[in-house]
Amino acid sequence: MKQILYIFLIAVSLLSCADRQTKGQAETGDTVVFRYARLLTVEQRDGYRMVTIQNPWKEGKVLHRYRLVPYDAVAQHQTERRSEKEEGATVVRVPLRRSVIFTSVHAALLAELGAQRQVAGVADLKYMKVPFVQQGVRNGRITDCGDGMSPVVEKIIDAGADAILLSPFENSGGYGRLEEISIPLIECAEYMEQSPLARAEWVRFYGMLYGKEREADSLFALVDSSYHALKTLAATTDNLQQVLMDKQTGPVWYVPGGRSTIGQMLRDARCRYPFDSDDHSGSLALPFETVLEKCGEADVWLFRYDNRQPITKAQLSAEQPGYGQLRPMRKGSLYGCNVMTSMFYEETPFRPDLLLQDFVQILHPELRGMPPLRYYQKVE
């Protein structure tokens, strides 16, 4: 019965999401309507799009403005310089043909959109687990541009980059030499959005950049509908298990804040999270004793780790003997996510539905007919 309900909810949510998108486009013409993203606005103008990214650290301020101009636009060369000066916008010719990307998150997204051939270079290659990147560097099609904090600008220029995708940070002090070359910097601020779906909706912006709008809109429609179907399914259960998140790092135990994307997803998965009422959108740095007091009697322990092999209880105990005081260690309800061998960090920012699916399945074992776990695996 639960399996039938799960399939039914997915189907209904897909239909309703498609209906919402059709209505939004009909009411506003070509102007893009974002349902969740709050830092991103796109205005359709005569022959181009104006994209505005709000500064997530300074309310009411603009982080960056872009003028997306099609490569084949009429009289483009005569208008670019004037528009950039008058509107304070960086002109970006779209679709991008030879971009350089600084994060594996965006590399994985471009693979999902089918835009691999439009990546000409990457930074921080050692962190790029995405297969097409590693293969492209090996065969010489993709340029290794060095460390993300101090990239080799000459290699970016030699790669013929028409844009650089990187993540902005508060009080970063700018981008150094990258600001001295005439290559647009696309500031990928989606990680500062306030909800999982708001962050994921930025895929539609990247679709505009790479000429993959239809693919991006379809992908987000799937994410939106699947996420809501899983949330609705979790709401049908009466089982409320208490969950403990992550594990100690050095002297500190970082747990997701109540308003973080993970905190919100735990709420949507329907469980008892001891820090649910916390108002932080990031992580909380806590001593072991506080976590033990708040979560020591949790029913399930979900944590991330970085290892070539699956972690064991013995290894956990060796890391921190105090873990033995946790109820999940005694009862065996431990699930670990190996970020080295999984695509957790690469996939989940734009596919929160896949992570929510793991949460719902682990926290509600009474629900049947769900796909196998994707990121978390039970610790033996």
Sine and cosine of phi, psi and omega as CSV:
sin_phi,cos_phi,sin_psi,cos_psi,sin_omega,cos_omega
0.00,0.00,-0.69,0.72,0.00,-1.00
-0.90,0.43,-0.58,0.81,0.02,-1.00
-0.90,0.43,-0.68,0.74,0.02,-1.00
-0.89,0.45,-0.67,0.74,0.01,-1.00
-0.88,0.47,-0.66,0.75,-0.01,-1.00
-0.87,0.49,-0.75,0.67,0.00,-1.00
-0.90,0.44,-0.66,0.75,-0.01,-1.00
-0.89,0.46,-0.70,0.72,-0.02,-1.00
-0.90,0.43,-0.64,0.77,0.04,-1.00
-0.88,0.48,-0.72,0.69,-0.04,-1.00
-0.90,0.45,-0.72,0.69,-0.01,-1.00
-0.89,0.46,-0.67,0.74,-0.03,-1.00
-0.92,0.40,-0.60,0.80,0.05,-1.00
-0.88,0.48,-0.70,0.71,0.00,-1.00
-0.91,0.42,-0.68,0.73,-0.04,-1.00
-0.93,0.37,-0.59,0.81,0.01,-1.00
-0.92,0.39,-0.67,0.74,0.03,-1.00
-0.88,0.47,-0.62,0.79,0.00,-1.00
-0.92,0.40,-0.65,0.76,0.01,-1.00
-0.90,0.43,-0.66,0.75,-0.01,-1.00
-0.92,0.40,-0.65,0.76,0.01,-1.00
-0.88,0.47,-0.69,0.72,0.01,-1.00
-0.89,0.46,-0.67,0.74,-0.02,-1.00
-0.88,0.47,-0.67,0.74,-0.01,-1.00
-0.94,0.35,-0.60,0.80,-0.03,-1.00
-0.92,0.38,-0.58,0.81,-0.07,-1.00
-0.98,0.22,-0.46,0.89,-0.14,-0.99
-0.88,-0.48,0.11,0.99,-0.02,-1.00
0.92,0.40,-0.79,-0.61,-0.08,-1.00
-1.00,0.01,-0.06,1.00,0.01,-1.00
-0.95,0.30,0.75,-0.66,-0.04,-1.00
-0.98,0.20,0.77,-0.63,0.05,-1.00
-0.96,-0.26,0.85,-0.52,0.03,-1.00
-0.99,-0.15,0.79,-0.62,-0.07,-1.00
-0.99,0.13,-0.49,0.87,-0.10,-0.99
-0.82,-0.57,-0.66,0.75,-0.07,-1.00
-0.88,0.48,0.74,-0.67,-0.02,-1.00
-0.93,-0.38,-0.27,0.96,-0.02,-1.00
-1.00,-0.04,-0.09,1.00,-0.17,-0.98
-0.82,-0.57,0.78,-0.63,0.12,-0.99
-0.72,-0.69,0.58,-0.81,0.00,-1.00
-0.75,-0.66,0.84,-0.55,0.00,-1.00
-0.90,-0.43,0.81,-0.58,0.05,-1.00
-0.99,0.17,0.82,-0.58,0.06,-1.00
-0.85,-0.53,-0.07,-1.00,-0.08,-1.00
-0.93,0.36,0.99,-0.14,0.07,-1.00
1.00,0.05,0.00,1.00,0.02,-1.00
-0.38,-0.92,0.13,-0.99,0.05,-1.00
-0.88,-0.48,0.67,-0.75,0.07,-1.00
-0.97,-0.24,0.88,-0.48,-0.02,-1.00
-0.95,-0.32,0.79,-0.61,0.03,-1.00
-0.87,-0.50,0.79,-0.61,0.06,-1.00
-0.94,-0.34,0.88,-0.48,0.02,-1.00
-0.95,0.30,0.53,-0.85,0.04,-1.00
-0.97,0.24,0.91,-0.42,-0.06,-1.00
-0.94,0.33,-0.24,0.97,-0.04,-1.00
-0.97,-0.23,-0.22,0.97,0.00,-1.00
-0.73,-0.69,0.99,-0.16,-0.07,-1.00
-0.85,0.53,0.71,-0.70,0.02,-1.00
0.99,0.11,-0.05,1.00,0.01,-1.00
-0.97,-0.24,0.43,-0.90,0.02,-1.00
-0.99,-0.12,0.75,-0.66,0.07,-1.00
-0.98,0.19,-0.73,0.69,-0.02,-1.00
-0.31,-0.95,0.48,-0.88,0.07,-1.00
-0.76,-0.64,0.70,-0.72,-0.05,-1.00
-0.82,-0.57,0.62,-0.79,0.10,-1.00
-0.94,-0.34,0.97,-0.26,-0.04,-1.00
-1.00,0.06,0.93,-0.36,-0.06,-1.00
-0.91,-0.41,0.80,-0.60,0.05,-1.00
-0.88,0.47,0.57,-0.82,0.00,-1.00
-0.83,0.55,-0.58,0.81,-0.08,-1.00
-1.00,-0.09,0.32,0.95,-0.02,-1.00
-0.90,0.44,0.64,-0.77,0.01,-1.00
-0.95,0.32,0.68,-0.73,0.06,-1.00
0.84,0.54,0.51,0.86,-0.04,-1.00
-0.88,0.47,-0.69,0.72,-0.09,-1.00
-0.89,0.45,-0.50,0.86,-0.04,-1.00
-0.98,0.19,-0.37,0.93,-0.12,-0.99
-0.97,-0.26,-0.30,0.95,-0.12,-0.99
-0.88,0.48,-0.78,0.63,-0.07,-1.00
-0.89,0.46,-0.69,0.72,-0.01,-1.00
-0.90,0.43,-0.67,0.74,-0.04,-1.00
-0.92,0.38,-0.61,0.79,-0.01,-1.00
-0.90,0.43,-0.64,0.77,-0.02,-1.00
-0.95,0.30,-0.69,0.72,-0.09,-1.00
-0.96,0.27,-0.58,0.81,-0.11,-0.99
-0.98,-0.19,-0.10,0.99,-0.05,-1.00
0.90,0.44,0.53,0.85,-0.08,-1.00
-0.91,-0.41,0.58,-0.81,0.11,-0.99
-1.00,0.09,0.81,-0.59,0.01,-1.00
-0.98,0.20,0.79,-0.61,0.03,-1.00
-0.80,-0.59,0.85,-0.52,0.05,-1.00
-0.99,0.12,0.77,-0.64,-0.05,-1.00
-0.82,-0.57,0.47,-0.88,-0.02,1.00
-0.96,0.28,0.53,-0.85,0.06,-1.00
-0.87,0.49,0.62,-0.78,-0.04,-1.00
-0.93,-0.38,-0.58,0.82,-0.06,-1.00
-0.64,-0.77,0.97,0.25,-0.05,-1.00
-1.00,0.00,0.38,-0.93,0.13,-0.99
-0.90,-0.44,0.77,-0.64,-0.05,-1.00
-0.88,-0.48,0.58,-0.81,-0.11,-0.99
-0.97,-0.25,-0.13,0.99,-0.06,-1.00
-0.74,-0.67,0.54,-0.84,0.03,-1.00
-0.94,0.35,-0.41,0.91,0.04,-1.00
-0.87,0.50,-0.73,0.69,-0.03,-1.00
-0.97,0.24,-0.47,0.88,0.10,-1.00
-0.89,0.45,-0.71,0.70,0.01,-1.00
-0.90,0.44,-0.63,0.78,0.01,-1.00
-0.90,0.44,-0.68,0.73,-0.01,-1.00
-0.91,0.41,-0.53,0.85,0.10,-1.00
-0.91,0.42,-0.64,0.77,0.02,-1.00
-0.90,0.45,-0.57,0.82,-0.02,-1.00
-1.00,0.08,-0.13,0.99,-0.04,-1.00
0.98,0.21,0.50,0.87,-0.04,-1.00
-0.94,-0.34,0.44,0.90,-0.05,-1.00
-0.86,0.52,-0.62,0.79,-0.07,-1.00
-0.94,0.35,-0.18,0.98,-0.01,-1.00
-1.00,-0.08,0.15,0.99,0.07,-1.00
-0.97,-0.23,0.88,-0.48,-0.04,-1.00
-0.96,-0.27,-0.29,0.96,-0.03,-1.00
-0.34,-0.94,0.35,-0.94,0.02,-1.00
-0.63,-0.77,0.42,-0.91,0.18,-0.98
-0.93,-0.37,0.34,-0.94,-0.01,-1.00
0.83,0.56,0.79,0.62,-0.04,-1.00
-0.83,0.56,-0.56,0.83,-0.06,-1.00
-0.90,0.44,-0.33,0.94,0.03,-1.00
-0.99,-0.15,-0.01,1.00,-0.07,-1.00
-1.00,0.02,0.99,-0.14,0.02,-1.00
-1.00,0.03,-0.12,0.99,-0.07,-1.00
-0.92,0.40,0.84,-0.55,-0.14,-0.99
-0.82,0.58,-0.69,0.72,-0.09,-1.00
-0.91,0.42,-0.47,0.88,0.02,-1.00
-0.94,0.35,-0.77,0.64,-0.01,-1.00
-0.87,0.49,-0.67,0.74,0.01,-1.00
-0.92,0.40,-0.66,0.75,0.00,-1.00
-0.90,0.44,-0.61,0.79,0.04,-1.00
-0.93,0.36,-0.65,0.76,0.00,-1.00
-0.88,0.47,-0.66,0.75,-0.04,-1.00
-1.00,-0.01,0.07,1.00,0.10,-1.00
1.00,0.09,0.07,1.00,0.00,-1.00
-0.98,0.20,-0.53,0.85,0.00,-1.00
-0.93,-0.38,0.72,-0.70,-0.04,-1.00
-1.00,-0.01,0.73,-0.68,0.14,-0.99
-0.99,0.14,0.94,-0.35,-0.10,-1.00
-1.00,-0.09,0.23,0.97,0.10,-0.99
1.00,0.01,-0.33,-0.95,-0.06,-1.00
-0.95,0.31,0.65,-0.76,-0.04,-1.00
-0.90,0.43,-0.48,0.88,0.00,-1.00
-0.99,0.16,-0.40,0.92,0.04,-1.00
-0.56,-0.83,0.94,0.35,-0.06,-1.00
-0.92,0.38,0.36,-0.93,0.05,-1.00
-1.00,0.08,0.98,-0.19,-0.10,-1.00
-0.87,0.50,-0.61,0.79,-0.01,-1.00
-0.87,0.49,-0.59,0.81,0.02,-1.00
-0.94,0.34,-0.57,0.82,0.04,-1.00
-0.91,0.42,-0.66,0.75,0.02,-1.00
-0.92,0.40,-0.70,0.71,-0.02,-1.00
-0.90,0.44,-0.46,0.89,0.02,-1.00
-0.96,0.29,-0.13,0.99,-0.01,-1.00
0.94,0.34,0.57,0.82,-0.08,-1.00
-0.90,0.44,0.72,-0.69,0.10,-0.99
-0.98,-0.21,-0.04,1.00,0.11,-0.99
-0.15,-0.99,0.42,-0.91,0.05,-1.00
-0.83,-0.56,0.83,-0.56,0.03,-1.00
-0.99,-0.16,0.86,-0.52,0.01,-1.00
-0.57,-0.82,0.25,-0.97,-0.04,-1.00
-0.99,-0.16,0.79,-0.61,0.04,-1.00
-0.99,0.16,0.43,-0.90,0.04,-1.00
-0.70,-0.71,0.49,-0.87,0.01,-1.00
-0.91,0.42,0.71,-0.70,0.04,-1.00
0.81,0.58,0.63,0.78,-0.04,-1.00
-0.97,0.23,-0.33,0.94,-0.02,-1.00
0.99,0.12,0.23,0.97,0.04,-1.00
1.00,-0.06,-0.14,-0.99,-0.10,-0.99
-0.91,-0.42,0.33,0.94,0.10,-0.99
0.86,0.51,-0.75,-0.66,-0.09,-1.00
-0.91,0.42,-0.37,0.93,0.00,-1.00
-0.88,0.47,-0.45,0.89,0.00,-1.00
-0.98,0.18,-0.18,0.98,-0.04,-1.00
-1.00,-0.04,-0.19,0.98,0.00,-1.00
-0.97,-0.23,0.42,-0.91,-0.10,-0.99
-1.00,0.04,0.79,0.61,0.05,-1.00
-0.86,-0.50,0.83,-0.56,-0.03,-1.00
-0.84,0.54,0.69,-0.72,0.08,-1.00
-0.98,-0.20,0.90,-0.44,0.03,-1.00
-1.00,-0.05,0.93,-0.36,-0.06,-1.00
-1.00,0.07,0.95,-0.31,-0.11,-0.99
-1.00,0.03,1.00,0.04,-0.12,-0.99
-0.99,-0.15,0.29,0.96,-0.07,-1.00
-0.89,0.46,-0.42,0.91,-0.03,-1.00
-0.93,0.38,-0.21,0.98,0.03,-1.00
-1.00,-0.07,0.03,1.00,0.09,-1.00
-0.91,0.41,0.35,-0.94,-0.17,-0.99
-0.99,-0.10,0.06,1.00,0.04,-1.00
-0.51,-0.86,0.38,-0.92,-0.01,-1.00
-0.85,0.52,-0.68,0.73,-0.03,-1.00
-0.96,0.29,-0.50,0.86,0.07,-1.00
-0.90,0.43,-0.67,0.75,0.03,-1.00
-0.91,0.41,-0.70,0.71,-0.04,-1.00
-0.91,0.42,-0.48,0.88,-0.07,-1.00
-0.93,0.38,-0.27,0.96,0.06,-1.00
-0.89,0.45,-0.25,0.97,0.06,-1.00
-0.83,0.56,-0.50,0.87,-0.02,-1.00
-0.94,0.35,-0.56,0.83,0.10,-0.99
-0.91,0.42,-0.70,0.71,0.00,-1.00
-0.92,0.40,-0.52,0.86,0.10,-0.99
-0.88,0.48,-0.63,0.78,0.05,-1.00
-0.91,0.42,-0.63,0.77,-0.03,-1.00
-0.91,0.41,-0.58,0.81,-0.14,-0.99
-0.96,-0.29,0.17,0.99,-0.01,-1.00
0.93,0.36,0.50,0.87,-0.03,-1.00
-0.83,-0.55,0.67,0.74,-0.07,-1.00
-0.89,0.45,-0.70,0.71,-0.02,-1.00
-0.89,0.46,-0.69,0.72,0.02,-1.00
-0.89,0.45,-0.67,0.75,-0.03,-1.00
-0.92,0.39,-0.69,0.73,0.01,-1.00
-0.90,0.44,-0.64,0.77,0.02,-1.00
-0.92,0.40,-0.66,0.75,0.01,-1.00
-0.89,0.45,-0.71,0.70,-0.03,-1.00
-0.93,0.37,-0.57,0.82,0.07,-1.00
-0.87,0.50,-0.64,0.77,0.04,-1.00
-0.91,0.41,-0.72,0.69,0.00,-1.00
-0.87,0.50,-0.75,0.67,-0.03,-1.00
-0.86,0.51,-0.76,0.65,-0.06,-1.00
-0.93,0.37,-0.68,0.74,-0.01,-1.00
-0.90,0.43,-0.67,0.75,0.00,-1.00
-0.87,0.49,-0.74,0.67,-0.02,-1.00
-0.93,0.37,-0.55,0.84,0.05,-1.00
-0.91,0.42,-0.66,0.75,0.03,-1.00
-0.92,0.39,-0.65,0.76,0.04,-1.00
-0.88,0.47,-0.67,0.74,0.03,-1.00
-0.91,0.42,-0.65,0.76,0.02,-1.00
-0.89,0.46,-0.70,0.71,0.01,-1.00
-0.88,0.47,-0.55,0.84,-0.02,-1.00
-0.93,0.36,-0.24,0.97,0.00,-1.00
-0.99,0.14,-0.14,0.99,-0.07,-1.00
-0.99,-0.17,0.41,-0.91,0.06,-1.00
-0.97,-0.26,0.00,1.00,-0.06,-1.00
-0.99,0.13,0.92,-0.40,-0.01,-1.00
-0.88,-0.48,1.00,-0.03,0.01,-1.00
-1.00,0.05,0.54,-0.84,0.09,-1.00
-1.00,0.06,0.68,-0.73,-0.08,-1.00
-0.87,-0.49,0.64,-0.77,0.10,-0.99
-0.95,-0.32,0.72,-0.69,-0.09,-1.00
-0.92,-0.38,0.67,-0.74,0.13,-0.99
0.87,0.49,-0.22,-0.98,-0.06,-1.00
-0.53,-0.85,0.07,-1.00,-0.11,-0.99
-0.94,0.33,0.64,-0.77,0.08,-1.00
-0.83,-0.55,0.95,-0.32,-0.11,-0.99
0.89,0.46,-0.75,-0.66,0.00,-1.00
-1.00,0.07,-0.01,1.00,-0.15,-0.99
-0.84,-0.54,0.58,-0.81,0.11,-0.99
-0.93,-0.36,0.91,-0.41,0.02,-1.00
-1.00,-0.05,0.82,-0.57,0.07,-1.00
-0.85,-0.53,0.50,-0.87,0.00,-1.00
-0.90,0.43,0.70,-0.71,0.09,-1.00
-0.92,0.39,0.31,-0.95,-0.05,-1.00
-0.89,0.46,-0.48,0.88,0.00,-1.00
-0.97,-0.22,0.14,0.99,0.09,-1.00
-0.94,0.33,0.25,-0.97,0.01,-1.00
-0.89,0.45,-0.63,0.78,0.03,-1.00
-0.92,0.39,-0.67,0.74,0.03,-1.00
-0.86,0.52,-0.67,0.74,0.02,-1.00
-0.93,0.37,-0.59,0.81,0.01,-1.00
-0.93,0.37,-0.58,0.82,0.08,-1.00
-0.90,0.43,-0.61,0.79,0.07,-1.00
-0.90,0.44,-0.68,0.74,0.00,-1.00
-0.94,0.35,-0.43,0.90,0.04,-1.00
-0.99,0.17,-0.10,1.00,0.05,-1.00
0.89,0.45,1.00,0.07,0.06,-1.00
-0.46,-0.89,0.00,-1.00,0.09,-1.00
-0.97,-0.24,0.94,-0.35,0.03,-1.00
-0.93,-0.36,0.89,-0.45,-0.12,-0.99
-0.84,0.54,-0.37,0.93,-0.02,-1.00
-0.95,-0.31,0.37,0.93,-0.05,-1.00
-0.88,0.48,-0.57,0.82,-0.05,-1.00
-0.99,0.14,-0.10,1.00,0.02,-1.00
-0.92,0.39,0.56,-0.83,-0.09,-1.00
-0.97,-0.26,0.30,0.96,0.03,-1.00
-1.00,0.07,0.65,-0.76,0.03,-1.00
-1.00,-0.05,-0.10,0.99,0.05,-1.00
-0.94,-0.34,-0.56,-0.83,0.00,-1.00
-0.98,-0.17,0.41,-0.91,0.10,-1.00
-0.97,-0.25,0.76,-0.65,0.04,-1.00
-0.99,-0.11,0.93,-0.37,-0.13,-0.99
-0.81,-0.59,0.48,-0.88,0.13,-0.99
-0.97,0.25,0.36,-0.93,-0.04,-1.00
-0.83,0.56,-0.64,0.77,-0.08,-1.00
-0.88,0.48,-0.62,0.78,0.01,-1.00
-0.92,0.39,-0.67,0.74,0.02,-1.00
-0.90,0.43,-0.66,0.75,0.02,-1.00
-0.88,0.48,-0.67,0.74,0.00,-1.00
-0.91,0.41,-0.67,0.74,-0.08,-1.00
-0.99,0.16,-0.59,0.80,-0.19,-0.98
-0.82,-0.58,0.11,0.99,-0.08,-1.00
-0.85,0.53,-0.48,0.88,-0.02,-1.00
-0.97,-0.23,0.42,0.91,0.01,-1.00
-0.89,0.46,0.41,-0.91,0.03,-1.00
-1.00,0.07,-0.56,0.83,-0.07,-1.00
-0.71,-0.70,0.63,-0.78,0.05,-1.00
-0.88,-0.48,0.88,-0.48,0.05,-1.00
-0.92,-0.39,0.82,-0.58,-0.02,-1.00
-0.57,-0.82,0.36,-0.93,0.06,-1.00
-0.95,-0.30,0.51,-0.86,0.04,-1.00
-0.48,-0.88,0.20,-0.98,-0.09,-1.00
-0.78,-0.63,0.97,-0.22,-0.09,-1.00
-0.41,-0.91,0.49,-0.87,0.02,-1.00
-0.96,0.28,-0.41,0.91,-0.02,-1.00
-0.86,-0.51,0.42,-0.91,0.06,-1.00
-0.85,0.52,0.66,-0.75,-0.03,-1.00
-0.98,0.22,0.43,-0.90,0.01,-1.00
-0.86,-0.52,0.24,-0.97,0.05,-1.00
-0.89,0.46,-0.59,0.80,0.00,-1.00
-0.89,0.46,-0.64,0.77,0.03,-1.00
-0.92,0.38,-0.62,0.78,0.05,-1.00
-0.88,0.47,-0.70,0.71,0.00,-1.00
-0.90,0.44,-0.56,0.83,0.02,-1.00
-0.94,0.35,-0.56,0.83,0.04,-1.00
-0.91,0.42,-0.70,0.71,-0.08,-1.00
-0.49,-0.87,0.98,-0.20,-0.01,-1.00
-0.83,0.56,-0.44,0.90,-0.01,-1.00
-0.91,0.43,-0.31,0.95,0.03,-1.00
-0.85,0.52,-0.42,0.91,0.00,-1.00
-0.89,0.45,-0.30,0.95,0.01,-1.00
-0.99,0.14,-0.18,0.98,-0.04,-1.00
-0.99,0.14,0.73,-0.68,-0.01,-1.00
-0.83,0.56,-0.67,0.75,0.01,-1.00
-0.86,0.52,-0.53,0.85,0.03,-1.00
-0.92,0.39,-0.57,0.82,0.00,-1.00
-0.98,0.20,-0.56,0.83,-0.08,-1.00
-1.00,-0.06,-0.30,0.95,0.08,-1.00
1.00,-0.01,0.22,0.97,-0.01,-1.00
-1.00,-0.08,0.95,0.32,-0.02,-1.00
-0.87,-0.49,0.69,-0.72,0.06,-1.00
-0.71,-0.70,0.84,-0.55,-0.02,-1.00
-0.93,-0.36,0.58,-0.81,0.07,-1.00
-0.92,-0.39,0.94,-0.35,-0.01,-1.00
-0.99,0.10,0.97,-0.24,-0.08,-1.00
-0.96,0.28,-0.20,0.98,0.05,-1.00
-0.98,0.20,-0.63,0.78,-0.08,-1.00
-0.98,-0.20,-0.17,0.99,0.04,-1.00
-0.96,-0.29,0.12,-0.99,0.04,-1.00
-0.97,-0.25,0.60,0.80,-0.06,-1.00
-0.83,0.56,-0.84,0.55,-0.07,-1.00
-0.94,0.34,-0.50,0.86,-0.04,-1.00
-0.97,0.25,-0.59,0.80,-0.15,-0.99
-0.99,-0.12,-0.68,0.73,-0.24,-0.97
-0.91,0.41,-0.45,0.89,0.03,-1.00
-0.85,0.52,-0.61,0.80,-0.01,-1.00
-0.96,-0.27,-0.06,1.00,0.08,-1.00
-0.77,-0.64,0.87,0.49,0.01,-1.00
-0.89,0.46,-0.38,0.92,0.04,-1.00
-0.89,0.45,-0.57,0.82,0.01,-1.00
-0.93,0.37,-0.60,0.80,0.04,-1.00
-0.95,0.30,-0.67,0.74,0.04,-1.00
-0.87,0.50,-0.58,0.82,0.03,-1.00
-0.87,0.49,-0.67,0.74,0.07,-1.00
-0.89,0.46,-0.73,0.69,-0.02,-1.00
-0.86,0.51,-0.73,0.68,-0.04,-1.00
-0.90,0.44,-0.67,0.74,-0.03,-1.00
-0.91,0.41,-0.65,0.76,-0.01,-1.00
-0.95,0.33,-0.69,0.72,-0.09,-1.00
-0.98,0.18,-0.29,0.96,-0.01,-1.00
-0.74,-0.67,0.95,0.32,-0.03,-1.00
-0.90,0.44,-0.23,0.97,0.02,-1.00
-0.96,0.29,-0.30,0.95,0.04,-1.00
-0.98,0.19,0.76,-0.64,-0.07,-1.00
-0.94,-0.34,0.29,-0.96,0.12,-0.99
0.99,0.16,0.25,0.97,0.01,-1.00
-1.00,0.00,0.41,-0.91,0.01,-1.00
-0.89,0.45,0.28,-0.96,0.04,-1.00
-0.88,0.48,0.41,-0.91,0.05,-1.00
-0.87,0.50,0.65,-0.76,-0.07,-1.00
-0.98,-0.19,-0.64,0.77,-0.10,-1.00
-0.91,-0.41,-0.72,0.69,-0.02,-1.00
-1.00,-0.04,0.63,-0.77,0.06,-1.00
-0.74,-0.67,0.55,-0.84,-0.02,-1.00
-0.91,0.41,0.70,-0.71,0.00,-1.00
-0.99,0.10,0.82,-0.57,-0.02,-1.00
-1.00,-0.01,0.00,0.00,0.00,0.00
